[in-house]
Every structure is written in C-alpha cells, then in structure tokens.
C-alpha cells in the first residue's frame, strides 16, 4: 500500500500547529531510536471544551422532568438550552507519546424534584492518546460520587485541526459515546455505547523546549477551511425536515421541529395482571405509572406532518419480576416509527440470559391517525398495536413455546410530540406512582432497584426456580384466565 500516514491525532496536530508558527514555538526532535522516552512535555493553556453531554437529556430535564440545569464554577451554557463551555483549560502535551491531558474549570448540575434525581459533573478533563481519548469527570448521583471516571469515549479518527482566535488550535465535533461507567453514573437512563453530543476542543501552546524538530509528527499544510470561533452554541434540535408552518383550519397546522414528547404504553394488560398476582413492576429512568400502563419520557425525535412521517425514541424502562415463577424481564429504549397508515414499535428486551436490542416488537395501525399539530402538539392517540413474530418470540424458551403469536393485540400506543417551545403535552393519566427504582403491583415479591442481568451488566439474584423464564412467561395468558390451577401447572414444570 502507498505510504499513507496514520490518521491525524489531536496531540500530534497540536505539535504541527505550533511548528506552523501559530504561536512561534518549536518542538524537540522525535528520534526514531527511542529518544522519545525522555522527550519533554509541552504546556497547554487557555483551553475550552464545548460539550453538551446529550441534547435529548437536556430536553428531558427541562421538559418532562420539570427540572433545571445549572452551569457552575465558571462553566457557561449556550442560549436555548444549548451546549456547555468549560473554560480555563490547562494541561500538557507529551512530545514523545503524543498524549494530551487537559483539565477545565466549571461544572454542571442536572436536577429534578419530580423525577427524583440530582446529577453533578465537575473536575472535567479531556485526555487523548493516538486516535482515541476520553472525557473524564467526577460525577455525583443523588449524593453518591464516582471520582475521575471516563464518562465519554472519544474517536479522533479523521479529525482535522483548524486555527481559532489568538492562534488557538480547534478540534471540532469530535464523536463521543457513553462509557459503562457513564451509564452507571446517569442511573442507567442510557446504555454503554449510546451516542452523545460531539465535543469541540480549543487549546493554545503555553511554552516549548528550544530544540527545533527534525521530524514533524504529521503533515504541516494548513487546513483549507478556517473553523469558527471555539464557543459556537449548538442548535437545540436538529430537525430532519423543516416544512414552513402554514395555518390551516382551526388550530391545526403542519408540524416540524420537535421540542418535547411522551409515550404512553402498557405492554399488554393481561401480562401486567399476571405479574401483579405475585410480583410487580419496577420503573426507572423517568418512566411513570398511569391508569392504563406507563408514561415514558421523550429522548429524541422528528415529525413531518405533510409527508405523514414520524420517528421518536423514549427513555425510561419497566422491569417485570415474579420471583416465585423465575421471571425477570425489562423493556427499555422504546422507539416508534410511523409512515402513513403503518408503523412499528421497537424495544430492547433484557432477561437474565441477556439483551435483545432493537426488537421489532409490534406493528402499529395508523389508518385513523392524524399527523397535524393541534395547539402545537402532534398526538397519535391510542394507536392499535399487535405482536410481530419477533415480539411474540420474546416470551418463549427452548422448553416451551410462547402463548402469544404474531398478530395478537397488545396495549395501544399513544405518542405526543410538541412542535413549539412550551407547548403543553396531554396528560398521560399519571397516578403519581413511584419513579426511579419504585415498584408497582401488589405481589409478595420485593423487587430491588438494580439493573437486570445480561446485557445491562448487573447481577441477578437467584429466583428460587429452575423454570426457564420464557417457559413461565408463555403461561401468562392462561394463568390470568385459569387462576391457581394454571399456577400449579407452571410450578410443576420444575420437576
């Protein structure tokens, strides 16, 4: 293969920028004989980090959670619930390994009395080595602190430097994903690997050794495009379609950019009744109980009313457990895709055996739905839903088939999306049930607030039953109808 250089790293680009004359400083030679082990470090100063953690989380905090966001100790938040800027960055660039480590001033606090969380980020740092890196921070969740954790993983592959104000080097829109420690710090609202807001870094060289480099770590040609100043507020939402709203009859009008939303869904009423006969349901991540099932908080979405298309994802989770029957099953990361008269509902399903991600769980009948906004809210109300083959399969095991089949009706789905700031969402019928690790249902089994085993990384306590989860779930419909006799049959399977 031709002599292609490795992807440009942030650290090496800092050195290149200095060599270009942005600050009239020079770097030491990087000898190929191992002299880099004793290479000095270059000081970095006047650093800024523009990063919003996750836009959909900011919207959830100030929207469905009725909470607030506070930038503290010198950090700033851009207008319109925008990204945060952490300032006063100081650190070092290792001229031998090309690793950087920069610490910033400022912190951020996300809090909600209604949804019972208080999350604080402080001591924010950014480190890089090669084409990888991380954003580190101290994270406090309701008073429990995790110090100096890797909150976000960075991918610097293909990132090219630009020149900012005062000779600063800028690295714009570095892709970031949530780490396992980060998911834990945010109470499992998101999972490891979830996409976060990109990060933009700006740094200046504060000093350098006197030797002139004999080998420039990376190409020295100036970037063809001059980046914008380092503090560039991100837009509060990124609509996939931007139709110009035009008034129609009454209060209806085409919908476009989404600001907030909610999902109301109860999975399947007969299944809930079965679980409640001897177990219960645990809600987390902002999900709440209502009269007909559960309300799930908005995460992200877009809608095009003229094209009759809608895509939305929702946070929170509901975990069903019936210890006497060996059942432990969690539904999370719910997504709705609607196109004209048809749609689908996908969900992550977690059992002790692991997690099935993005299961195409149900089909949606939207033949009577309206995509037009009324009072700045699009509502797909009580949309009929039915199991797909994949959805029904979630309730089976190697020992017993599912008692559900493709086409069986499940609870209807209601999606509400606001297309204007401050628009009031319809009441989901909340009964004020517990959120976070609260439980619903009236069985004798006490449920803990931890995550389910398998893909979520938690450990699962022994249920006291050797019956496979799927086999027991397969009897759910029969148990609801037949009562104690069916329970006896389910228990007999253990022998």
N, C-alpha and C positions, 0 to 999 in steps of 0.2 A: 504494500500500500504506500501511497505517496507520503512524504514526511509531514503529516498533519499533527499540529501541536495538540496537547490535551486541552479540554475546554478551559476557558479563562476563568480562574478563580478570583474571588473578591480580593483575597490577600495579595496575590501577585499583581492584580490590577492596581492596587494602592501603590505598590512599588513602581509600576510602569508610569502612573500618573506623576509621581514625584520626579522620575527621570525625564519626563517630557518637559519639565520646567514649570509645572503648575505652582510649585512652592519654592523653586530654585534650590531644592535639596537633592542629595545624591545618596545612593545606597552602596553597601560594600559588595565586593565581588563574591559571586557564588561559585566556589571552586567545585569541580567535579570529583575531587579526590577526597571528599568528606570533610572539608574545612567548614562546611555549613553548620557543623555541630557546635562550633564556637562563635557562630555569627551573632552580632549584637541585635538588639531589638530597636525598632523604630517607634517613637512616641506618636500616638494618635490623639487629637484633641478636637474640641468644638463639634462633637458628633451629635447627630439627631437620628432618631428612629421613628418613622411614621408607620403605625400599625394599628389596626382596629380590632384585633383578635378575630372576631367573626361578626359580620354585618347582621346576619339573621338573629344572632344572640342579642345584639344591641337593640334591635327592633322588638324582640320578645320582652326584654327587661322593661323598656319604656312603654310597651303596648300591653300585651296580655297579662304581664306580671304586675302592671301598675307600679313599677319600681322606679329607681333612679340610678343615674350613672354620674360619678364624681371623679374628675381628674384632680389629683392631689400632688403636693410637694413639687410643683414646677411643671408637671405634665399639663398638656392642653388638649382639648377635644375640638375638632373642627365643627363648624356650624351644621345644623341639620342632623344631629346625631351621627356625626362623621367619625373619622379615624382619630387616633390619639397620636400626639407628638411627644416623645420623650427626649429631653434635651440634656445639654452638659456632658455629652459623651466623651469619656477619656479611656485610653487603653493602649495596647501595644500591637505591633506587627513584627513577628519573628522572621527576620530576613533569611534564616536557614530553612525553616519548615514551612514558611508562608502562612502560618496560622495567625489569626487575629482574635483579640478578646477586648470588647468594648463595653463599658458599664455606663448606664444612663441614669439621670435623675428623674424623679417623678413616679407616680403610681396611679392606679385606677381602682375604683370600688364600684361593684355592681350589687345592688341590694333590692330586696322586695319583701315587705312585710306580709303581703297577701300570699306569696308563694314560698315564704319562709327560707330565703337564702341570703347570705351576705358573703360575697366573694371579693377578696382584695388581691391585687397584683402589685408587687413592689420589688425593688432591687433588680430591675430589668437589665439583662446583659445580652449581648449577641456575640457568639463565637463562630468562627469558621475554620475549616481545615480541608484543603483540597476543594472538591466541588460540593461538599456537604457542610452542614452547620446546624445551629440551633439557637432559638431564643430561650433564654433561661430566666427564671423569676422565682421569687418567694410567693407562694400562693396560700392564702388563708381562706378556708371554707367554714363558715359559721364558727370561727374561733380556732379550728384545727389547722395548724400551719405545716406546709411542706416547703422546706427551705431549698433554694438553689436547684430546682428541678428543670429538666428540659421540657418546656411547655410546648414548643413547636419545633418541628424539624424543617430545615431549610434545604432547598435544592438550588444550587448556584450554577448548574449546568446551563451553558448558553447565556448567562447573564453578562452583559457588557457594560463597562463603566461609562459614565458621562461626566462632564465638568459642570459644577454648580457655582454658586456665588462665592467669591473670595478664594477661588482656587480649590474649593472642596470637590472631592470625588463622590459621585452619587451612583447608587446601585438600585435601580427602580424595579418595583414589582417582583421581588424575589418570591417564588412559590413557597407556601408554608402549609404543613399538615399537622394535625394534632397528634401528640405522643400518647402512650399509655398512661404516663404519669399525669399528663394534661387532662385526659379524660376523667381520671380519678379525682383530680383537683376540682373539676367542674361537676362533680356529683353524678357522673355518668349521663349527663344530658346529651353528650356526643360521644362517639367512639373513636378509638385509635385509627388514624389514617384519614379522618374526615378533613375535607379541605377548609382551610382558614383564609382570612384575608391575606393578600400578599404584603410583604414588608418592603419599605424603601429606606435605605441607609445612606447617610451622608457623613463623611469623615475628612479631616484635614491632617496633614503630617505636621507634627509639632517639633521635630528635631531629627537629625540623622547623623550617622558616622561620616567621617571626612573622606574616606576612600571612594573613588569613583568606580562604579560597577564595570566589570569586564564582560559580564553576560547579563543581558536584560531578561528577566524571567519570562516575559510574554511580549507579543508584538507591540511596537511603540507607536503605530499610527494612531492619530487622534480619531475619536469617534466621529462619524459623519453627521450625527444629529446631536444638537445640544439639548440636554434634558431640561425640564422645567425646574424652578426652584424646589428645594427639598421638601418644603411644607406645602403639599398640594392636597387639600381635602378631597377625599373620595366622594363620589355621589352617594346618596343614601340608598339608592336602589339601582339596579341595572335591568330595566325592562327589556324584554326580548322583542316587544312590539310597541310602537309609540303612535297609535292612531290619535288623530286630533279629536278630542271630545266635541260632539255636536249635540245640541239639545234635541230631544225627541219628545213624544207625548208624555205629559205628566212629569214625574221626577226621574224617568228612565233615561239613561244615556250610555254611550259606548264606554267600556272600561279599558284601562290600560295598566299603568304602573301600580303595583300592589304595595301597600304600606303595612298592613296587618291582616290577621285572619284567625280562623279557628276551625277545628274539625270535631264534629260530634258523631260518635260511633260506639256501639256496644258489643262488637264482635258478633255474638249470637246469644239471644236471650236464654234459650234452653240450656246452653252451656254454662252461662252465668249462674242460673238457678241450681244446676247440678253442683258446681263448685261451692256455692254458698251453703249447700246442705251439709258440708263437713269441712269446708276450708274457707278461703277468702281470696280477695284480690288486693295486691299492693300496687299503689300508684307512685310514680317517680317522674322526675324531670319536668314538673309543671303540669302533668295530667291531673284532672279533677273528676270526681264523680258527679253525675247529674241524674235526673229522674229516669232517663232512658238508656243510660250507659255511661260514657266518659267524654270529657272535653279534652282535646289535645292542642297544645299551643302551636302557633304558627312559627315556621322556621324560614321558609323561602317560597317564592312563587311568582308566576306571571299569568296574565289573562289577556286574551284578545277577543272582545265581545263580538266584533264584526265577523271574525273568522270562526267564532264559536269554539275556541280552544282555551284550555286552562291546564296549568301544571302547578302543583303545590306540594310542599313537604311539611311535615309536622313533627315537633319534638315530643318528649314525654314517652312514657311506657306504662303498660299494665301487665302485671305478673300474676298468673293464676296458680294457686297451690292448694293441693288436697293431700296432706301428708299421709293420711291413712290409706290412700289409694295410689301413692307414689307419683303424684302429678306435680310438675313444676314447669310452667310454660310462660314465656314472656313475649309480648308483641311490642315492637318499637319501630322507629324510623318509618313512619307511615307516609306514603306518597299517593296522590291522586292525579291521574292523567285523564283529561276529558277532551274529546274531539267530536263535536256534533252530537249525535244521538248515542254515542258509545263512550265507554271509559273503563279504566281499570284502577284497582286499588292494590298497591304492593306494600309489603311489610317484612321486617326482619323477625324471624321466629326463633327463639332461643329455648332450648331444653337442656337437661344435663348432658345430652350427647353432643351438644354444640349448637352453632348458629347457622341457620339457613338465611342468607342475605337476599334481599330484594325478591321475595317470593311473590309471584303474580297471584295474589290471594283471591281476588274477586273481580267479576265483571260488573259494570255499572250500566243501568238503563237510564239514559238521559233524554229519552224521546220527548218528555214533557218539561224539560228543564229550560230555564231562561238564563242566558249569559249576560243580559243587560243589567247595568247597575241601577239600583233604586236607593236613593239617598246615599249615593257614593259607596254602596256595598253590593257586591255580586253574591247571590245566595243560590246554591244548588241544594234545594231543600228536600230532605228525606228521599234521596235517590235510591230506588230499589237496587239491591246487590245480591249476587249469587256466587256460590263457590266456583272457582275454576278447579280443574283436575289437580293442579299443584296445591291449591288451598286445602282441598279435602285430604290430600296426602299427608298434610302436617299432623293429622290425628290418627295415623296408623303406625304399626310397628311390624317387625318381622313375624311376630306371633299372632297378630290379629289385624284384619283389615279395618279401615275407618268405617264408622257407621254413617258418615256423610259421603255424598257423591257429588260429582260435577253438576251444577245447575240447582242444587239445593239453596233455598233462600236463606240469607243471613240478615242481620240487622241493617236497616237502611243507613245511608251515609249523608250527613249534611256538611257542606263546605261553605264557609263565609269568608270573603276576601274584601277588605276595604281598599278603595282606589283613591282615597284622599286622606290627608293627614287629619286625624281627629274624628274621622267618621265612626259612628257607634255601631259596633257589631251586635247582631241579635243575641239575646240571652240564650245561653245553651241549657238553661234549666238547672243550673248548679244547685246542689243541695248543701253546699258548704262542706263537703266531705274532705277528709284529710288529703294533703298533698305531700310531696316528698316521699317519705317512707311510710306514710299512713296506710291503713288497711281498710278494706270494705268487706262486707259479707259477715255472716253470723255464725260460722262454724266454730268448732272447738280447737281447730289447729291455729296456733300462734305463728304468724309469719314474720320473719326478720326483714330488715330493710336493705340487705346486701344484694349484690347482683347475682344473677343466675350463673350457673357454671357454663362450661363450654367456651364459646367464642367471647364471652364477656370477661373472662379472666377470673371470675370469682370461684370460690369453693362452695360446694353444695352439701349440706348436711344430709346424713342418712335418713331416708324416709321411712325405714322400717318395713318396707315391702319390696319383694323381688320382682313384682309385676312390672313389665316394661311400660313406660309412660304411654306410648302410643296405644297399646292394647287396652289400657284403662280408659283413655280418652275416647276410644272407639265405642265404649259402652255408655257414653254420656247421655245420648238421647234416650236410650232405653231406661236408664236409671231414673231420669226425670219422670217418665211415664209410669214405670212399674214400681218405683219406690224401693223398699227394703229388700224385696226379692231379688232385684237386679244387683243391688249392692252385694248380696250374698254370693251371687254368681261371680261377680268381679273378684271377690276375695278368694273364691275357690280356685281361681287360676294359679294362685301361688303354689298350690300343691301339684 
